[in-house]
Structure formats: structure tokens, C-alpha cells
Amino acid sequence: MKTRQMLTLDDCKKIAAGCEAEAVKNNWQVTVAILDDGGILLHLFRMDGANGLTSEIATGKGRTAALTGRASKTWEDRIKEGRLAMLGMPVLPVQGGLPIIIDGVRIGGVGVSGVQSHEDEQVAAAGIAALGL
């Protein structure tokens, strides 16, 4: 039988704290979604002032990263390059979602929404970095 690593509530709290610190440092109001490797929402927070729609968008970005093991920007870039068939895939092809990978194994994803897409990704990366992987 195989064993695998998985995100715990403590891990989610560390990721959330890293994301929040990055957002506060830059005066950004964002929503952060943390999902497991099956794309199931584990933790979500919306900062004061973040638009309500950002909860859905952050979750979609995070789910995309969690399920595919790739940054959500990957899918955005493929569509920009002309792979319009990607529009039919169940992904949100917008930058701001990053997979959480430990020892080459995908264990989840983080999605952020509320500012420019590259800034959303910056917040997600800060959260993942807070795990100290």
C-alpha cells in the first residue's frame, strides 16, 4: 500500500498566513482558496474589501492548479497560442493558481483573486513558500 503526503489544517493556516502577509505588504485585498489534490476546497478567506466574486475565481484557479499540477497560467498561455480546444477543458485558464508539489507529487493547489493576475500568482507563491518546502 502506498502512503502519500496531504495538506493538514496546520498547513492551510501556514499557507493562508503567507498569502495574507504578502497581500498586506502590498496593500492588496484578495481572496485565497486552498484545495487538496482532488480539487476539494480545504480553506478559504476573503480579505476585507475584496469583491465577492473573487471567492469563486480564486477557487477555480486553485482547483485548476490542484487537478492539473500546473499553474493556471499554463492554460491561459496555451489558449493565447491558439489552442482554442483548451476552452472546452474544465479549467479556469487565468493566472493566479499554483500547484503545491512535494517531492514531485502534487498535493493540492492555491488560488488567489483580487488584483492583477500576476499579482495574484505572487500572493499564491508566497503562501506556498510559507510551508518551507
C-alpha positions in Angstrom: 0.0 0.0 0.0 1.2 3.5 -0.8 1.3 6.3 1.6 1.2 9.9 0.5 1.5 13.4 1.9 -1.5 15.5 2.3 -2.4 19.0 3.4 -3.4 19.4 7.0 -5.3 22.3 8.6 -2.0 23.5 10.1 -0.5 23.5 6.5 -3.5 25.5 5.3 -3.1 28.0 8.1 0.6 28.5 7.2 -0.2 29.0 3.5 -3.0 31.4 4.4 -0.7 33.4 6.7 2.0 33.6 4.0 -0.6 34.8 1.4 -2.1 37.3 3.8 1.3 38.7 4.7 2.2 39.2 1.0 -1.2 40.8 0.3 -1.0 43.2 3.3 2.6 44.1 2.4 1.4 45.3 -1.0 -2.0 46.7 0.2 -3.9 44.2 -1.9 -7.4 42.9 -0.9 -7.6 39.3 -2.2 -9.4 36.1 -1.6 -7.3 32.9 -1.2 -8.5 29.4 -1.8 -6.5 26.3 -0.7 -7.5 22.9 -2.2 -6.5 19.3 -1.8 -5.2 17.2 -4.7 -8.7 16.3 -5.7 -9.7 19.9 -6.1 -11.8 20.0 -2.9 -11.8 23.2 -1.0 -10.0 23.0 2.3 -9.6 26.6 3.4 -10.8 30.0 2.0 -10.5 33.5 3.3 -11.6 36.8 1.8 -9.9 39.9 3.0 -11.9 43.0 3.9 -12.6 44.9 0.7 -12.2 42.0 -1.7 -15.0 41.7 -4.2 -17.4 38.8 -3.5 -16.8 37.2 -7.0 -13.2 36.7 -6.1 -14.2 33.7 -3.9 -15.4 31.8 -7.0 -12.5 32.9 -9.1 -9.8 32.0 -6.5 -11.4 28.6 -6.0 -11.5 28.0 -9.8 -7.8 29.0 -10.2 -6.8 26.8 -7.2 -8.8 23.8 -8.5 -7.2 24.1 -11.9 -3.7 24.0 -10.3 -4.6 21.3 -7.9 -6.1 19.0 -10.5 -3.6 19.5 -13.3 -0.4 20.0 -11.3 0.3 23.1 -13.4 0.0 26.8 -12.8 -3.3 28.1 -14.1 -1.3 30.5 -16.4 -0.2 27.4 -18.3 -3.7 27.0 -19.7 -4.1 30.8 -20.3 -0.8 30.7 -22.4 -1.9 27.7 -24.4 -5.1 29.4 -25.4 -3.2 32.6 -26.3 -1.0 30.4 -28.5 -4.1 29.3 -30.4 -5.1 26.0 -28.7 -8.7 27.0 -28.6 -9.7 23.4 -27.8 -8.5 24.2 -24.2 -11.6 26.4 -23.8 -13.6 23.2 -23.5 -11.5 21.8 -20.6 -12.8 22.1 -17.1 -10.1 24.5 -16.0 -10.1 28.3 -15.3 -7.3 29.5 -17.7 -6.4 32.6 -15.7 -3.1 33.3 -14.0 -3.2 33.1 -10.2 -3.4 29.4 -9.3 -0.3 27.4 -8.4 0.0 23.7 -7.6 1.5 22.6 -4.3 4.1 19.9 -5.1 6.2 18.0 -2.6 8.9 15.6 -3.7 7.5 15.7 -7.2 4.0 14.8 -6.0 1.0 17.1 -6.4 -0.8 17.5 -3.1 -3.0 20.5 -3.7 -3.3 24.0 -5.1 -3.6 27.6 -4.1 -5.8 30.1 -6.0 -5.8 33.9 -5.4 -8.1 36.5 -6.9 -8.5 40.3 -6.3 -5.7 42.1 -8.0 -3.9 41.8 -11.4 -3.4 38.1 -12.3 0.4 38.2 -12.0 0.0 39.7 -8.5 -2.5 37.0 -7.6 0.2 34.5 -8.5 2.7 36.4 -6.4 0.4 36.0 -3.4 -0.1 32.3 -4.1 3.7 31.7 -4.4 4.3 33.5 -1.0 1.7 31.2 0.6 3.3 28.0 -0.7 6.8 29.3 0.3 5.5 29.7 3.8 5.3 25.9 4.0 9.1 25.9 3.9 9.3 23.2 1.3 
